Amino acid sequence: MSATLEKSNLELVRRITRGLATNDMRPLIAALDDNVVWMSNSLPPYFRFGGEHLKRAGVLDLLAKVSAEYAFHRYEIDEISETGNDIWAICEVVAHHRPTDRNVTGRIIFHMVFRDGKLASYEGFFDTASVLQQQGRLNNA
C-alpha cells in the first residue's frame, strides 16, 4: 500500500466526518463502493438503522433512516489510526433526536476498510444504552 493512497484514505475519512458534522451526507455517499457492507452494532428494535446493510442501496436506506431521526451538531474525530486500507476512529458526536426533541452526546467508534479509494466496509459501535437514556427511552437504573 502506498503512503499516498493511505493518506488519501485518511483525508477521505476526515472529509466524510466533516460532512456528517453539518448533516452533509454527500462525501460519504460519494465514497461508497457499490458492494459496501455496513454494520451498525445497535439493535434494530431500538434503532431503525441497526444491523447489517448491504450494497449502496442498503446504505442509502440506512442514511435516510439516520437523517430522519437525527440532526448532527458535532461529529469530530478524537483519535484516528490507519494500517493499510483499514482505518479506526473514535469520534465525539452531538446530535438532535427529532422524535423526542432531545440532544444526545456520545462517542462513535468505527472501523472502515477501503478498496481502491472507495469505502468497502464499515462497522460502527456506540453506547446504545446511554443514547436511549438520553432520549428518555430507558429508565435510570
N, C-alpha and C positions, 0 to 999 in steps of 0.2 A: 504494500500500500504506500503510495507516495505521500509525502508530507503535504503536498499541495491539495490532494483530494481530502485528506484528513482535516486540513484547515478549512476547506470549503464545507465539509460536513458540520464542523463546529459552528461556522458562520451561519449555515442554514438553520441549525437549531436555535441560534440566537435570534435570527430573523423571524422564525416561527413563534418564539416566545414573546418577542416584541409585538408581533401581530396579535397574539392572544390577549396581551395586556390592554389592547384597545378594541377587543372583540372583532378583529380583522382576521378572518379565517383563510384569506387568500394565500398567504405564504405557506400555510400548512397544506391546503388543497393542491397547490402547485407542486409541492414536494412529494405527493403520494405516488408510489408505484402502483401500477394497475392491479397488481396482485397482492397488495398490502394486507398484512394480518395485524389486527388491532385488538389488544386485550385490555379491558378495563376491569381491574380486580375490585369490583363492587357488585353487590347483589342486585340483579335486575328488579326484584320486587320493590326495592327502596330507591334505586337509581335506574331510570329508564335506559340509560346509556351503558349499563353494566354488561359484562360478559364479552364474548368474542364477536368481532365484526370482521367480515371478510371482503376483500377486494375494495376497489374505490367506491362502489355504490354503497357498500355496507358502512364504510367510514363516513361518507357524506350523510347517510341517515343518522349515524351517531352524532355528528356535528350539529345537525338540525335539532336533535333532541337536547343536546347540551345548551345550544343557543336559546331554545325555547324556555329553558329553566333558569339559566344563569347569565348574568352580565358581569364580565370580569372588570375589576377596577385596578387590579395589580396582578402581574404574573412575571416574577423576577427570578432569574437563576441565582441561587446562593452558592452552589457548588456544581462543577461540571467536570467530567472525566471522559477521556476517549482512549480507546485502544482499537486501532484499525478502523473498521466500519462501525464499531459499537460505541455508543455514547450513553452515559448515565448522567442524570442531573437531579438535583434537589432544588425545587422551586418554592418560593413563598407566593401564596395566592390569596387574594381577597376578591370575593365575588358576591353579587347580589342575587339571592334566590328569589326569583319572581313570584312563585306561588305563595310563599309565606311572607314576602316583603321584608326579609331579614338578610343582613350581611353575614357571610361566613368567611372565616380565615383558616388557613392551614397550610400544610406542605403537600406537594405532589412530588413523588419520586418516580422517575420514568427511565426506561431503557429503550433506546431507539437503535435500530440496525439499518444501515444504508447500503444500497447496492447501486452502483453506477450513478451516484448522486441523487438517488431517489429513496424515500422512506419505505423500506421493505417490511419492517415490523416495529410495533410499539407495544410496550407493556407498562401500564401505569398503576401506581399504588397511592392511596391516601387514607387517612384515618376516617373511615366511614362513620363510626360511632360518634366522633366529635362533630362531624358535619351534620348528622341527623339531630344531635343535641342542640347545636346552634340554630337549626331550622325549627326547633320546637317540636320535633317529631319523635324524640326519645326522652323519656323522663330521666331526671337526675337520679342516680343510684345512691 
